[in-house]
Amino acid sequence: MLKLFWGAEGRAFRKFVLGNAGALKFLAPKLTLIVLILLLPFAALLAASILFIEIGLSVVEYRREVGEGFTTKRASRVALVNAVLAVCYVSLTFLFFSIAAWWLALLLSIVALGVFFTAYLLASLFGLFKDMRGAPSTEDSALFQQVREMRDLEDVAKQLRWRLLSAKTLDKRRNLKFYLGWAETYRGHYHMKDSAWEKAASFYKEALRFDSANLGARVSLTVCYLRLDEFELALRQIEKAVATFNGYYRKVAPRFDKGIWHWHRNEVSSEYEQNSGIFQLCGMAVALLKLSSENSVVKEVLMRELIQNLVKIQGRTEDEMWSMLARKGGTSPGALGLLAAGPYRTPAAPLDLLSSAFCLPLLPIQTVELESAA
């Protein structure tokens, strides 16, 4: 490597450069121009490709959010801005080379490339600024963390109510409703541990008043009704839970906030946990109904309605329910407990509060076998 610069090769190269300095001075601008001409199409293609890729990503994000029952202005805004920039840049470049001399069109295209990249960066920074404004404040984040840790829930619920009254943006109201609903749900869990079913039910109703998408509060309220032998009320809640999970309730309920459903899908439980939890709830309702002292005719009618709701859950069958009751009855809150546990963080332990109430009652194996055979 040193010989290339200081050896015979280096001396020959320096001699060539010094001997042809005039020719190099003449050729340098031409070579630079040729390089620019060759690089401009690649630069234009790269710029347009980046913008079109951003458009594609925005469309994918928009379709995902629509599929989850939640639409925001962000995805459509990003797609629109990038589409306008890409179309304008390609159109202007074509126009420059159509009406102007090639050297002027080249210069204008380079200037346009810089202008549109600057506009793209400014639009991205503006979107980032709007997203940051929609993020929770430090005080709100501290309250949300207290909800996750289940600390001072009564005081936290009061503060969240006051903040909800003064919230000015939709995103902030959604955040506050989401955590206020879970604060009331966790307060109900403490009463459920003591078998105070009516008191717990009042907190779950309050949680659903703020956030009707809270499946944790809904299934917990259903369990309270089941323990109180209010099977018709429990059946109505199961119907709403199944309708919410399947997407029907999200489309027809006028007060249903689709944005909060998006929060539940990302912060609380997966689709699999919701599926399994609601299915387990149907099994628990059937088991408690069979063990209750209800009239046989009423039992038959309610059982038929419960089975109809059970088969609406994707991929679930009646035989699978009886098998689950025989194998797992009375052992664990399972997916139902995870669904009702919500976005908790240690040292909170909501599953410890729910275990006694959510365990399925054991049924005689003979009864299970007869039902399965039927």
N, C-alpha and C positions, 0 to 999 in steps of 0.2 A: 504493500500500500504506500509506504514512504517513497519507494522508487518511482511510483507513478507521478509524484509531485517534485521530487528532488533528484531523481536519477535521470538517465538519458531520455526516457519517455517524457518526463516533465519538461526538460529543456527543449525538446522538439515541439511540444505543444505550445509553450510560451513563444517560441520562435514563429510558429504558424500564426498565432493570434496577432503578434506585433507586425508581422509582415502583411497581414490582410486586414488591418484595422479599418481601412477605408471601406472595403467591401462589406465588412460586418456592420459598420455604421449605416450603410445604405440598406442592408437587408433586414436589420433589426426591426424597424417599424412594420415592414411588410410581413415578417414572420409573426410578429405580435398580433397584427390584424387577422392573419390567417388562423392563428390559434383561437382568437376571440370568436371568429366566424364559426369555427368548428365546435367550440365549447358552448356557444349560445343555444343551439337546439337542445343540447343535453341539459343545460341549466333550465331552459324553459320547460322541458319535459319533466325534470325533477321537481320544479316548483308546482306544476300542474298535478303531478302524481301525488305529492304531499297533500295538496288541498283535496284532491278526490279521495285519497285514503281517509282523510279526516271526515269527509262527507259520509263515506261508507261506515266508519266507526260510529258516527252520530246516528245514522239510520238504524244500525244494529242496537245501539243503546235505547233508542226510542221504541223500537219494536219489543225489546225485552221489558221495558217499563210498562208498555201498554199490555203486554201479556200478563204482567203481575197485577193489572188493575190500577196502575198508577201512571200518570203522565205529568211531565214537567216541561217548563218552557226552555230548560237548558239545552236538551238534546236537539230540539227543533231550531233553537236560536243558533247553535253551533253549525248545524247542517246548512242553514240558510246563509250565514255569513261566509262559510267556506265555498258554497256553491256560487255565490255572487262574485267572490274574488277570483275563483278559477275561471268562470265564464268570461268575466271582464278582461282578465289578463290574456287569455287565448284570443279573444276577439280583437283586442287592441293590437297585439302582435301581428295578427293577420292583416289588420287594417294598415299598420305602418308599412309593411312590406308590399302592400297593394298600391299605395298612393304616393309613397316617398321614395327617394333614392335609397339604394341599398345601404350606403354608409350612414345616412340619417336614420333609416329604419333600425339599423343595428344599434345606433346610439340611443334612440328612443326606447327600444326594447330593453336595453340594459337598465335605463332609468326606470322604466315601468316595473321591471323585475324587482329593483330595490324598493320602489314605492309599495308594491303589493306585498312584499315580504314584511315591510314595516307595518302595513295595515293589518296583516295577519297576526303579527306579534302583539299589536295594540289591542286587537279584538280578543286575543287569548288572555291578555292581562286584564281586560275589562271583565271577561267572564269569570276569571279567577277571583277578582275583587268582589263580584256579586255573590259568588259561592262562599267566600269568606264572610261576607255580611250575613249570609243565611245560617252560618254556624252558630251554635249556642254560645252565650256569653260565659265568662268565668264563673259568675254566680249561679247561672243555670246548670252548668256542668257539675258544680259542687253538689247541688241539690239532686241531680240525676244520679250521681255516685252514691249519695245517701240512700236513694231508693234501691239501687242495686245491692247495697249492703244491708238493707232493711233496718236502718238506724233512724230513730226519732220520726217514725212515719207520720204520726199525727201532726207534728209541727211542720214537717216537710209538705204534707198535703195542703195545709193552710197556705203556706208560702206559694206553692204551685198554683193554687186557685187565684191568689191575688195577681200573680204574674200573668196568668191566662187572661184575666180581665183587661190588663194593660198591653197585651201583646198586639203588635201592629201588622206583623207579616204572617203570611199563611204558614211558612215553614216553622216559625217559632211557635205558633199555636199548635201545630201538629206535634212538635217535640214535647210541649208541655202536656197536651192531652195524653200522649203515649205514656209518659212517666207518671202522670197523675192517676191514670187508670191502673197502672201497676202498683202504685203506692196504696190505693184503696184495696186492690186485690190482696196484697201482702197483709194488710190489716185484717182482712177477712180470714186469711190463713191462720192467724193466731187464734181466732175464735173457733175455727174449725178443729184445731188441735184439742180444744176443751169440749168438743161436741156441742157447742152453742150454735146450732144450725141456723136458727132464725136470725141471730145477730150477724153471723158470717154472711148470710144471704143478703142482708141489707147493704153490706160493704161491696159485695159483688155487683149488686144492682147499681150502686153509685159508680162503680168502675165502668160498667157498660153504658151509663149515661154519658160519660165523657168519651168513651172509646168503644164503639159497638163492634170493632174488629178484634177485640181482645178475647181470643178463644180461651185463654187461661181463666179469665173471670167467668166466661160462659160455662165451661165444663165444671168449674168449681160450684157455680150456682146450681147446676144440674144435680151435682152430687148432694148438695144440701136438700134439694127438693126430694131426691130419692130417699135420703135418710129420714125425711119428715113424712114419707109415704104419700107425697103429692106427685103421683106418677103422671097425671095429665100435664101439670106445669113442667115437669121434667121433660116430657115428650116434646113440648113446644120448644124448649131450649135446645134439645137435640136436633130438632128439625132446622132451627136457625144455624146451629153449628155446622151441620152437614151442608146447608145451602151456602154458608159463608165459604167453607172449604172448597166446594165445587164451583164457586164463582157466581152462582145465580143471585145470591143476596147482595153481592157487591154491585150488581148491575141495576137492580130494581129498587133498592132502599134509598130514598132521597137523602137521608141524613148520614149515610155511610160515607166516611172519608176514605177514599181509595188510597190516598197517600199514606195514611197510617197503616193500612194493610201491607204496603211496601216495607214499612218499618218493621212490622212483625215478622215478615218473611226473612229479613236480613239480620235482625237483632235477637229474635227469640227462639224460633224453632224452624226446622226444615219442613218441607212438604211431607217427607216420610214420617216425621214425628207427629205432625198434625193428622195424617192418615191413620197411623197406628193408635194415637191417643183417642180420637173420636170413635174408632172401632172398638177400643177397649171400653170406652164409656157406654156404648150400646150394649156390650156384653154385661157390664156391671148392672145396667138398668134391667136387663132381662133376668139376671140372677136375683136381684133384690125383689123384682116383681113376683117371681116364682115363690120366694120365701115369705111374701107378705100375706096378710089376712084379707086381701081384697076378694070380692065376689068372683066366682069362677068365670062368669060371663064377661065381667069387666076385664079380668086378667086376659082372656082370650082376645078381646078387642085391642087392648093396649099392646099385647104381645105381637099381634099382627102388624100394628103400626110401627112398632120398634123394628121388626124384621124388615119392613119396607124401607125404613131409613137406613138400616144397616147395609142393605144391598146396593144403596146409592153410593156408598163409599167405594172408590175405585179399587178393583182387584180383591174385594172381600166377599166371603160367602158365609152362609149360615152354619155350614158344617165346620168351618174354621173357627167360628165363634164358640161353638160347643167344645171343640177340642181345646181352645185356649182356656175356657172355664175349668175343664177337667185337669189341665196340666199346671196352670198358674194361679188358680183361685186362692186368694188369701195370702199370697207370698210377697208381692211387691207392687208398688204403685205403677211401675213400668213406664210406658210412653205417656200414659195419662198424667203421671206425676211430673214428667219432664215438660209436658205442654203447659201445665199449671204453674211450674216453677218460675217461668219468665226469665228476664235478663239479669239474674242475680249474680253477685260476685262474692267470693269468700270475704269475710267469715260467715256470711249469710248461709242458712241451710234450710230453705223452704221444704225440701223433701222430707226432713224430719218432722215438720208440722203436718204434712199431708199423708204420711204413711198409714196411720190408723184409719183415716177416712176413705182413702182411695184403694185400699186392698180389696180385691174381689172376694165376695163370700164364697166359701166352698159349697159345692153342690154334690149330692150323692152321685157316685159314678154310674149307678144303675139308671138314674134319671137322665143323665147325659147320654148314655148309650141308647135309651129308648127314644129320646128326642132326635138323636142322630139317625137312628134307624127309620124314624117317621119321615 
